[in-house]
């Protein structure tokens, strides 16, 4: 039977004199050894030895337990948070370093009377939600070892769920604290950004990182938060949170719920019953449920994970197959003519799915093919589309195709670009001609010689030597030649 390490239970035993910090850490150290010997769950990366635990405990002996909110409370630390004198690895041995100072949050908890037990396993560099991406082994679930523990704060969650610590610290940038808490039947608290300083935490995303708390109850998590929160001069993102809160039992309130057709529990019948029970509990507190349409959320989630280019969830959206040269797609009532070239360019570059050839795009056969490529004899709009090419399509072409569009000066008599067929020059050639206006003196000499012979652009004009130029970079080519917002933003 696992001992009760909740904060109220330990505090009661400390106040009565039944338990001392030294006795607690001695028993806890033996329990962790027995747990690891029975079934290794890969919870720890570095454990403090019994001597180190007793040093922390002896510092509390003789002090009044009532004066410290976390007196003698054992806690675990995710191994991307610094503890003085203990290596920080972030689950990457090559990255390991030994800090001389503890992270601000760790030091505050120690000052409040808490005792660190060790550094816990995690998905390497806190990038993962399953708890298996670690060279120290996959962390096993506390309820059923056959299942994943959740991540990235895997070891922090399992240590509390197994009764090896009263609470633990993790990090939560995009679910790394809440997911393993849910997988191990714990309270996972992600405080508001800046409420707990991240000084001494290996960053995953500096502006979004948050130190999270794993606890057995919400009251325990609130007690830990009270000792850990507060601004830090060394953390520019830390802040003092304004008081807030609501007494939900005092007045009526509204809360959002998905529509019945949007609820998905993936075959978990108990989840359906628990969801209905939660709604009834909120109703009993005076809440009024308001249905919210969540139809687009699964598609948006896939787009966020896979990206708008490779995500198949958005492939059926007709707006992604809009031709930038032939107007908006059917059903798209927005005015695309007011878009700046940069917007059209971004739309074109991000519209075609990565693995989809033009022939495989529904309703857009050839509409995203670029000018100058073979479209096939069965394409009746081939010539018209070539004549209506705009800067966005030109910006999306490879650089070597852009160079082919801009023929060397002097190739045709007076240095003009060859026209294909009657009518105005295609836009691609027109913009390339604009790029060649600043030709060097050697080209001007060839043009002058052609005009001296009376050959103003005729086929019998003497040809000037081609101009050899250093190949520009793509960004420089677009910026210097076209001078549009497209060039500055690609």
C-alpha positions as a Python dict, from the first residue, in 0.01 Angstrom:
ca = {
    (1, 'X'): (0, 0, 0),
    (2, 'X'): (134, 340, -102),
    (3, 'X'): (185, 592, 178),
    (4, 'X'): (-21, 909, 187),
    (5, 'X'): (215, 1186, 78),
    (6, 'X'): (-46, 1455, 37),
    (7, 'X'): (45, 1789, 190),
    (8, 'X'): (-225, 1792, 462),
    (9, 'X'): (-140, 1435, 573),
    (10, 'X'): (233, 1505, 605),
    (11, 'X'): (174, 1838, 773),
    (12, 'X'): (-50, 1676, 1035),
    (13, 'X'): (216, 1415, 1112),
    (14, 'X'): (489, 1678, 1135),
    (15, 'X'): (288, 1900, 1369),
    (16, 'X'): (206, 1607, 1596),
    (17, 'X'): (569, 1499, 1616),
    (18, 'X'): (491, 1157, 1467),
    (19, 'X'): (722, 1217, 1171),
    (20, 'X'): (1050, 1400, 1111),
    (21, 'X'): (1205, 1502, 778),
    (22, 'X'): (1503, 1270, 829),
    (23, 'X'): (1281, 972, 892),
    (24, 'X'): (1069, 1056, 590),
    (25, 'X'): (1359, 1075, 343),
    (26, 'X'): (1508, 752, 479),
    (27, 'X'): (1182, 565, 425),
    (28, 'X'): (1126, 730, 89),
    (29, 'X'): (1473, 642, -39),
    (30, 'X'): (1417, 275, 48),
    (31, 'X'): (1076, 280, -119),
    (32, 'X'): (1217, 422, -443),
    (33, 'X'): (1483, 149, -447),
    (34, 'X'): (1217, -120, -401),
    (35, 'X'): (998, 31, -675),
    (36, 'X'): (1283, 39, -924),
    (37, 'X'): (1384, -318, -841),
    (38, 'X'): (1030, -453, -879),
    (39, 'X'): (948, -290, -1214),
    (40, 'X'): (1181, -36, -1374),
    (41, 'X'): (966, 245, -1509),
    (42, 'X'): (1253, 474, -1614),
    (43, 'X'): (1126, 753, -1390),
    (44, 'X'): (1460, 903, -1287),
    (45, 'X'): (1761, 1041, -1468),
    (46, 'X'): (1944, 1140, -1150),
    (47, 'X'): (1844, 1055, -794),
    (48, 'X'): (1986, 1225, -488),
    (49, 'X'): (2170, 985, -259),
    (50, 'X'): (2059, 922, 96),
    (51, 'X'): (2334, 1146, 234),
    (52, 'X'): (2224, 1438, 17),
    (53, 'X'): (1861, 1386, 122),
    (54, 'X'): (1958, 1385, 488),
    (55, 'X'): (2146, 1714, 444),
    (56, 'X'): (1829, 1882, 319),
    (57, 'X'): (1628, 1717, 599),
    (58, 'X'): (1872, 1811, 876),
    (59, 'X'): (1846, 2175, 772),
    (60, 'X'): (1479, 2158, 875),
    (61, 'X'): (1529, 1983, 1206),
    (62, 'X'): (1458, 2206, 1499),
    (63, 'X'): (1242, 2447, 1300),
    (64, 'X'): (872, 2490, 1364),
    (65, 'X'): (672, 2310, 1090),
    (66, 'X'): (402, 2574, 1119),
    (67, 'X'): (639, 2846, 991),
    (68, 'X'): (709, 2682, 655),
    (69, 'X'): (424, 2604, 413),
    (70, 'X'): (614, 2310, 255),
    (71, 'X'): (798, 2184, 562),
    (72, 'X'): (956, 1844, 486),
    (73, 'X'): (757, 1790, 163),
    (74, 'X'): (948, 1573, -91),
    (75, 'X'): (928, 1681, -455),
    (76, 'X'): (1074, 1576, -792),
    (77, 'X'): (1218, 1802, -1061),
    (78, 'X'): (1199, 1759, -1436),
    (79, 'X'): (1550, 1733, -1574),
    (80, 'X'): (1533, 2050, -1777),
    (81, 'X'): (1509, 2256, -1456),
    (82, 'X'): (1829, 2333, -1266),
    (83, 'X'): (1912, 2201, -921),
    (84, 'X'): (2245, 2327, -783),
    (85, 'X'): (2519, 2065, -795),
    (86, 'X'): (2310, 1813, -992),
    (87, 'X'): (2356, 1768, -1370),
    (88, 'X'): (2086, 1900, -1602),
    (89, 'X'): (2060, 1689, -1917),
    (90, 'X'): (1722, 1766, -2078),
    (91, 'X'): (1741, 1392, -2162),
    (92, 'X'): (2044, 1453, -2385),
    (93, 'X'): (2372, 1329, -2231),
    (94, 'X'): (2582, 1537, -2472),
    (95, 'X'): (2402, 1852, -2356),
    (96, 'X'): (2454, 1787, -1983),
    (97, 'X'): (2591, 2060, -1758),
    (98, 'X'): (2609, 2106, -1381),
    (99, 'X'): (2458, 2436, -1264),
    (100, 'X'): (2600, 2623, -968),
    (101, 'X'): (2263, 2774, -881),
    (102, 'X'): (1917, 2626, -869),
    (103, 'X'): (1637, 2757, -1085),
    (104, 'X'): (1441, 3036, -920),
    (105, 'X'): (1133, 2820, -873),
    (106, 'X'): (1335, 2535, -721),
    (107, 'X'): (1510, 2765, -476),
    (108, 'X'): (1181, 2918, -368),
    (109, 'X'): (1037, 2574, -293),
    (110, 'X'): (1348, 2472, -97),
    (111, 'X'): (1328, 2795, 101),
    (112, 'X'): (966, 2707, 180),
    (113, 'X'): (1080, 2377, 331),
    (114, 'X'): (1049, 2132, 39),
    (115, 'X'): (1309, 1857, -11),
    (116, 'X'): (1422, 1766, -367),
    (117, 'X'): (1434, 1391, -433),
    (118, 'X'): (1585, 1381, -782),
    (119, 'X'): (1567, 1478, -1150),
    (120, 'X'): (1307, 1299, -1361),
    (121, 'X'): (1297, 1160, -1714),
    (122, 'X'): (1141, 1348, -2004),
    (123, 'X'): (1102, 1353, -2380),
    (124, 'X'): (1433, 1488, -2502),
    (125, 'X'): (1446, 1868, -2482),
    (126, 'X'): (1078, 1860, -2376),
    (127, 'X'): (965, 1791, -2733),
    (128, 'X'): (704, 1518, -2720),
    (129, 'X'): (372, 1424, -2568),
    (130, 'X'): (416, 1050, -2512),
    (131, 'X'): (717, 1007, -2282),
    (132, 'X'): (909, 759, -2498),
    (133, 'X'): (1157, 991, -2671),
    (134, 'X'): (1440, 960, -2422),
    (135, 'X'): (1779, 784, -2432),
    (136, 'X'): (1718, 695, -2067),
    (137, 'X'): (1428, 471, -2166),
    (138, 'X'): (1056, 513, -2219),
    (139, 'X'): (877, 609, -1901),
    (140, 'X'): (600, 361, -1814),
    (141, 'X'): (252, 459, -1712),
    (142, 'X'): (182, 444, -1337),
    (143, 'X'): (-157, 275, -1383),
    (144, 'X'): (-64, 20, -1650),
    (145, 'X'): (303, -19, -1755),
    (146, 'X'): (190, -137, -2099),
    (147, 'X'): (72, 216, -2180),
    (148, 'X'): (270, 535, -2236),
    (149, 'X'): (303, 781, -1954),
    (150, 'X'): (243, 1092, -2160),
    (151, 'X'): (499, 1365, -2199),
    (152, 'X'): (710, 1547, -2211),
    (153, 'X'): (710, 1569, -1829),
    (154, 'X'): (677, 1192, -1806),
    (155, 'X'): (893, 1114, -1503),
    (156, 'X'): (753, 1403, -1302),
    (157, 'X'): (399, 1270, -1343),
    (158, 'X'): (480, 906, -1273),
    (159, 'X'): (686, 987, -962),
    (160, 'X'): (389, 1157, -796),
    (161, 'X'): (138, 897, -914),
    (162, 'X'): (351, 614, -766),
    (163, 'X'): (381, 786, -429),
    (164, 'X'): (752, 866, -468),
    (165, 'X'): (701, 1241, -420),
    (166, 'X'): (427, 1466, -287),
    (167, 'X'): (444, 1692, -590),
    (168, 'X'): (675, 1755, -882),
    (169, 'X'): (778, 2025, -1124),
    (170, 'X'): (745, 1994, -1498),
    (171, 'X'): (721, 2230, -1791),
    (172, 'X'): (424, 2298, -2015),
    (173, 'X'): (468, 2478, -2345),
    (174, 'X'): (209, 2290, -2551),
    (175, 'X'): (64, 2027, -2318),
    (176, 'X'): (378, 1872, -2165),
    (177, 'X'): (238, 1914, -1817),
    (178, 'X'): (-133, 1852, -1865),
    (179, 'X'): (-108, 1545, -2090),
    (180, 'X'): (97, 1324, -1852),
    (181, 'X'): (-117, 1445, -1562),
    (182, 'X'): (-428, 1320, -1739),
    (183, 'X'): (-260, 989, -1830),
    (184, 'X'): (-169, 923, -1465),
    (185, 'X'): (-482, 1052, -1287),
    (186, 'X'): (-316, 1361, -1139),
    (187, 'X'): (-376, 1732, -1112),
    (188, 'X'): (-166, 1910, -1374),
    (189, 'X'): (-146, 2285, -1315),
    (190, 'X'): (-21, 2511, -1593),
    (191, 'X'): (-5, 2864, -1450),
    (192, 'X'): (-46, 3175, -1658),
    (193, 'X'): (262, 3274, -1855),
    (194, 'X'): (507, 3457, -1633),
    (195, 'X'): (339, 3365, -1306),
    (196, 'X'): (625, 3125, -1220),
    (197, 'X'): (963, 3251, -1347),
    (198, 'X'): (1154, 3028, -1587),
    (199, 'X'): (1503, 3136, -1484),
    (200, 'X'): (1715, 2821, -1479),
    (201, 'X'): (1484, 2628, -1714),
    (202, 'X'): (1613, 2492, -2045),
    (203, 'X'): (1385, 2671, -2295),
    (204, 'X'): (1170, 2495, -2550),
    (205, 'X'): (1001, 2819, -2661),
    (206, 'X'): (1119, 3109, -2450),
    (207, 'X'): (805, 3319, -2482),
    (208, 'X'): (562, 3030, -2421),
    (209, 'X'): (736, 2813, -2160),
    (210, 'X'): (567, 2766, -1824),
    (211, 'X'): (674, 2568, -1518),
    (212, 'X'): (390, 2330, -1432),
    (213, 'X'): (299, 2155, -1108),
    (214, 'X'): (192, 1791, -1063),
    (215, 'X'): (0, 1719, -744),
    (216, 'X'): (-244, 1470, -595),
    (217, 'X'): (-515, 1730, -534),
    (218, 'X'): (-602, 2078, -654),
    (219, 'X'): (-548, 2211, -300),
    (220, 'X'): (-192, 2073, -298),
    (221, 'X'): (-123, 2235, -635),
    (222, 'X'): (-253, 2570, -507),
    (223, 'X'): (-27, 2549, -202),
    (224, 'X'): (279, 2485, -419),
    (225, 'X'): (181, 2764, -656),
    (226, 'X'): (159, 3013, -369),
    (227, 'X'): (523, 2944, -279),
    (228, 'X'): (654, 2933, -636),
    (229, 'X'): (487, 3233, -799),
    (230, 'X'): (612, 3587, -820),
    (231, 'X'): (825, 3802, -1050),
    (232, 'X'): (1197, 3752, -1094),
    (233, 'X'): (1437, 4029, -1195),
    (234, 'X'): (1637, 3784, -1407),
    (235, 'X'): (1332, 3674, -1608),
    (236, 'X'): (1201, 3943, -1840),
    (237, 'X'): (881, 3747, -1898),
    (238, 'X'): (788, 3701, -1532),
    (239, 'X'): (517, 3922, -1389),
    (240, 'X'): (288, 3982, -1097),
    (241, 'X'): (-55, 3845, -1172),
    (242, 'X'): (-357, 4063, -1091),
    (243, 'X'): (-613, 3913, -855),
    (244, 'X'): (-892, 3734, -1030),
    (245, 'X'): (-1146, 3465, -967),
    (246, 'X'): (-1516, 3399, -965),
    (247, 'X'): (-1756, 3248, -718),
    (248, 'X'): (-1946, 3025, -955),
    (249, 'X'): (-2209, 2945, -694),
    (250, 'X'): (-2305, 3307, -631),
    (251, 'X'): (-2457, 3402, -968),
    (252, 'X'): (-2552, 3224, -1285),
    (253, 'X'): (-2296, 3189, -1561),
    (254, 'X'): (-2270, 3051, -1912),
    (255, 'X'): (-2033, 2780, -2026),
    (256, 'X'): (-1964, 2642, -2370),
    (257, 'X'): (-2026, 2281, -2472),
    (258, 'X'): (-1977, 2112, -2812),
    (259, 'X'): (-2281, 2015, -3013),
    (260, 'X'): (-2382, 1648, -2973),
    (261, 'X'): (-2271, 1568, -3328),
    (262, 'X'): (-1925, 1713, -3257),
    (263, 'X'): (-1855, 1496, -2952),
    (264, 'X'): (-1595, 1225, -3017),
    (265, 'X'): (-1480, 987, -2743),
    (266, 'X'): (-1312, 726, -2968),
    (267, 'X'): (-1509, 436, -2825),
    (268, 'X'): (-1463, 534, -2461),
    (269, 'X'): (-1813, 483, -2319),
    (270, 'X'): (-1709, 594, -1971),
    (271, 'X'): (-1588, 923, -2118),
    (272, 'X'): (-1935, 990, -2254),
    (273, 'X'): (-2092, 935, -1912),
    (274, 'X'): (-1832, 1144, -1732),
    (275, 'X'): (-1879, 1432, -1977),
    (276, 'X'): (-2254, 1431, -1915),
    (277, 'X'): (-2190, 1419, -1540),
    (278, 'X'): (-1963, 1724, -1561),
    (279, 'X'): (-2232, 1920, -1745),
    (280, 'X'): (-2489, 1829, -1482),
    (281, 'X'): (-2250, 1944, -1208),
    (282, 'X'): (-2207, 2282, -1378),
    (283, 'X'): (-2583, 2312, -1417),
    (284, 'X'): (-2622, 2250, -1044),
    (285, 'X'): (-2387, 2543, -976),
    (286, 'X'): (-2613, 2772, -1180),
    (287, 'X'): (-2447, 2733, -1518),
    (288, 'X'): (-2628, 2760, -1850),
    (289, 'X'): (-2475, 2548, -2131),
    (290, 'X'): (-2426, 2720, -2466),
    (291, 'X'): (-2364, 2497, -2769),
    (292, 'X'): (-2061, 2587, -2980),
    (293, 'X'): (-1991, 2472, -3336),
    (294, 'X'): (-1655, 2292, -3332),
    (295, 'X'): (-1674, 2143, -3682),
    (296, 'X'): (-1358, 2312, -3808),
    (297, 'X'): (-1137, 2230, -3508),
    (298, 'X'): (-1021, 1881, -3622),
    (299, 'X'): (-920, 2023, -3959),
    (300, 'X'): (-743, 2318, -3799),
    (301, 'X'): (-562, 2083, -3561),
    (302, 'X'): (-430, 1877, -3851),
    (303, 'X'): (-327, 2193, -4032),
    (304, 'X'): (-138, 2311, -3721),
    (305, 'X'): (46, 1978, -3693),
    (306, 'X'): (110, 1906, -4061),
    (307, 'X'): (105, 2258, -4198),
    (308, 'X'): (-128, 2406, -4461),
    (309, 'X'): (86, 2267, -4745),
    (310, 'X'): (115, 1903, -4642),
    (311, 'X'): (-205, 1872, -4438),
    (312, 'X'): (-461, 1664, -4618),
    (313, 'X'): (-739, 1795, -4396),
    (314, 'X'): (-757, 2122, -4589),
    (315, 'X'): (-712, 1979, -4935),
    (316, 'X'): (-1083, 1993, -5003),
    (317, 'X'): (-1098, 2367, -4933),
    (318, 'X'): (-1171, 2534, -5271),
    (319, 'X'): (-982, 2845, -5163),
    (320, 'X'): (-655, 2649, -5176),
    (321, 'X'): (-705, 2584, -5547),
    (322, 'X'): (-772, 2943, -5649),
    (323, 'X'): (-579, 3047, -5956),
    (324, 'X'): (-397, 3375, -5908),
    (325, 'X'): (-443, 3449, -6280),
    (326, 'X'): (-807, 3354, -6330),
    (327, 'X'): (-988, 3500, -6032),
    (328, 'X'): (-1128, 3346, -5716),
    (329, 'X'): (-1247, 2990, -5683),
    (330, 'X'): (-1619, 2909, -5694),
    (331, 'X'): (-1787, 2999, -5367),
    (332, 'X'): (-1510, 3243, -5265),
    (333, 'X'): (-1674, 3585, -5252),
    (334, 'X'): (-1371, 3779, -5131),
    (335, 'X'): (-1220, 4046, -5353),
    (336, 'X'): (-876, 3915, -5443),
    (337, 'X'): (-798, 4202, -5677),
    (338, 'X'): (-706, 4421, -5383),
    (339, 'X'): (-437, 4183, -5264),
    (340, 'X'): (-83, 4312, -5281),
    (341, 'X'): (174, 4108, -5481),
    (342, 'X'): (322, 3974, -5158),
    (343, 'X'): (-14, 3831, -5052),
    (344, 'X'): (-67, 3673, -5393),
    (345, 'X'): (283, 3531, -5382),
    (346, 'X'): (233, 3379, -5037),
    (347, 'X'): (-100, 3239, -5147),
    (348, 'X'): (56, 3073, -5449),
    (349, 'X'): (356, 2932, -5264),
    (350, 'X'): (139, 2792, -4986),
    (351, 'X'): (-156, 2673, -5190),
    (352, 'X'): (-39, 2354, -5360),
    (353, 'X'): (-11, 2041, -5140),
    (354, 'X'): (347, 1921, -5116),
    (355, 'X'): (285, 1579, -5265),
    (356, 'X'): (18, 1681, -5515),
    (357, 'X'): (115, 1729, -5878),
    (358, 'X'): (-95, 1975, -6074),
    (359, 'X'): (-277, 1694, -6252),
    (360, 'X'): (-387, 1551, -5916),
    (361, 'X'): (-544, 1870, -5783),
    (362, 'X'): (-924, 1854, -5791),
    (363, 'X'): (-1084, 2128, -5993),
    (364, 'X'): (-756, 2296, -6074),
    (365, 'X'): (-590, 2098, -6351),
    (366, 'X'): (-298, 2306, -6462),
    (367, 'X'): (-412, 2626, -6293),
    (368, 'X'): (-107, 2633, -6068),
    (369, 'X'): (136, 2535, -6342),
    (370, 'X'): (389, 2804, -6402),
    (371, 'X'): (444, 2989, -6733),
    (372, 'X'): (702, 2840, -6964),
    (373, 'X'): (625, 2477, -6882),
    (374, 'X'): (462, 2229, -7116),
    (375, 'X'): (92, 2204, -7035),
    (376, 'X'): (-8, 1952, -7300),
    (377, 'X'): (-199, 1981, -7621),
    (378, 'X'): (-533, 1929, -7447),
    (379, 'X'): (-505, 2255, -7255),
    (380, 'X'): (-707, 2517, -7451),
    (381, 'X'): (-615, 2800, -7214),
    (382, 'X'): (-241, 2745, -7229),
    (383, 'X'): (-152, 3049, -7442),
    (384, 'X'): (-395, 3281, -7265),
    (385, 'X'): (-256, 3189, -6924),
    (386, 'X'): (97, 3251, -7043),
    (387, 'X'): (2, 3599, -7154),
    (388, 'X'): (-162, 3677, -6820),
    (389, 'X'): (116, 3560, -6588),
    (390, 'X'): (165, 3793, -6294),
    (391, 'X'): (447, 3863, -6055),
    (392, 'X'): (332, 3610, -5801),
    (393, 'X'): (373, 3323, -6047),
    (394, 'X'): (705, 3461, -6163),
    (395, 'X'): (828, 3485, -5806),
    (396, 'X'): (747, 3119, -5750),
    (397, 'X'): (959, 3001, -6043),
    (398, 'X'): (1307, 2855, -5986),
    (399, 'X'): (1589, 3101, -6039),
    (400, 'X'): (1727, 2923, -6346),
    (401, 'X'): (1390, 2966, -6519),
    (402, 'X'): (1397, 3336, -6442),
    (403, 'X'): (1738, 3362, -6606),
    (404, 'X'): (1608, 3180, -6913),
    (405, 'X'): (1325, 3433, -6940),
    (406, 'X'): (1576, 3721, -6945),
    (407, 'X'): (1781, 3660, -7260),
    (408, 'X'): (2125, 3827, -7293),
    (409, 'X'): (2138, 4183, -7422),
    (410, 'X'): (2213, 4207, -7792),
    (411, 'X'): (2072, 3867, -7876),
    (412, 'X'): (1823, 4023, -8117),
    (413, 'X'): (1972, 4333, -8269),
    (414, 'X'): (1889, 4626, -8047),
    (415, 'X'): (1887, 4413, -7737),
    (416, 'X'): (1513, 4363, -7718),
    (417, 'X'): (1360, 4042, -7596),
    (418, 'X'): (1210, 3816, -7858),
    (419, 'X'): (833, 3821, -7878),
    (420, 'X'): (639, 3504, -7933),
    (421, 'X'): (344, 3574, -8155),
    (422, 'X'): (149, 3895, -8205),
    (423, 'X'): (16, 4112, -7931),
    (424, 'X'): (177, 4252, -7622),
    (425, 'X'): (469, 4080, -7460),
    (426, 'X'): (387, 3834, -7179),
    (427, 'X'): (418, 3981, -6834),
    (428, 'X'): (705, 3747, -6746),
    (429, 'X'): (909, 3877, -7039),
    (430, 'X'): (800, 4235, -6974),
    (431, 'X'): (928, 4225, -6615),
    (432, 'X'): (1250, 4058, -6726),
    (433, 'X'): (1297, 4330, -6988),
    (434, 'X'): (1256, 4586, -6712),
    (435, 'X'): (1532, 4408, -6521),
    (436, 'X'): (1772, 4442, -6813),
    (437, 'X'): (1742, 4816, -6861),
    (438, 'X'): (2052, 4878, -6657),
    (439, 'X'): (2277, 4685, -6901),
    (440, 'X'): (2656, 4738, -6898),
    (441, 'X'): (2861, 4942, -7146),
    (442, 'X'): (2955, 4636, -7355),
    (443, 'X'): (2589, 4577, -7431),
    (444, 'X'): (2535, 4944, -7519),
    (445, 'X'): (2822, 4921, -7765),
    (446, 'X'): (2651, 4631, -7938),
    (447, 'X'): (2325, 4822, -7957),
    (448, 'X'): (2500, 5128, -8098),
    (449, 'X'): (2670, 4917, -8366),
    (450, 'X'): (2336, 4768, -8466),
    (451, 'X'): (2177, 5109, -8499),
    (452, 'X'): (2475, 5237, -8702),
    (453, 'X'): (2400, 4969, -8963),
    (454, 'X'): (2038, 5079, -8974),
    (455, 'X'): (1922, 4757, -8817),
    (456, 'X'): (1674, 4874, -8561),
    (457, 'X'): (1572, 4537, -8427),
    (458, 'X'): (1564, 4352, -8763),
    (459, 'X'): (1678, 3994, -8791),
    (460, 'X'): (1988, 4088, -8995),
    (461, 'X'): (2134, 4298, -8715),
    (462, 'X'): (2485, 4205, -8599),
    (463, 'X'): (2480, 4026, -8268),
    (464, 'X'): (2660, 4167, -7968),
    (465, 'X'): (2856, 3935, -7744),
    (466, 'X'): (2646, 3790, -7461),
    (467, 'X'): (2698, 3958, -7127),
    (468, 'X'): (2832, 3729, -6855),
    (469, 'X'): (2713, 3824, -6511),
    (470, 'X'): (2763, 3670, -6169),
    (471, 'X'): (2455, 3465, -6079),
    (472, 'X'): (2247, 3659, -5824),
    (473, 'X'): (2076, 3504, -5529),
    (474, 'X'): (1704, 3445, -5555),
    (475, 'X'): (1617, 3715, -5303),
    (476, 'X'): (1850, 3968, -5467),
    (477, 'X'): (1712, 3887, -5811),
    (478, 'X'): (1355, 3953, -5701),
    (479, 'X'): (1438, 4259, -5492),
    (480, 'X'): (1653, 4438, -5751),
    (481, 'X'): (1456, 4343, -6063),
    (482, 'X'): (1094, 4371, -5961),
    (483, 'X'): (1107, 4599, -5656),
    (484, 'X'): (774, 4477, -5521),
    (485, 'X'): (669, 4365, -5171),
    (486, 'X'): (709, 4008, -5292),
    (487, 'X'): (1086, 4044, -5311),
    (488, 'X'): (1120, 4172, -4958),
    (489, 'X'): (910, 3897, -4800),
    (490, 'X'): (1029, 3579, -4976),
}
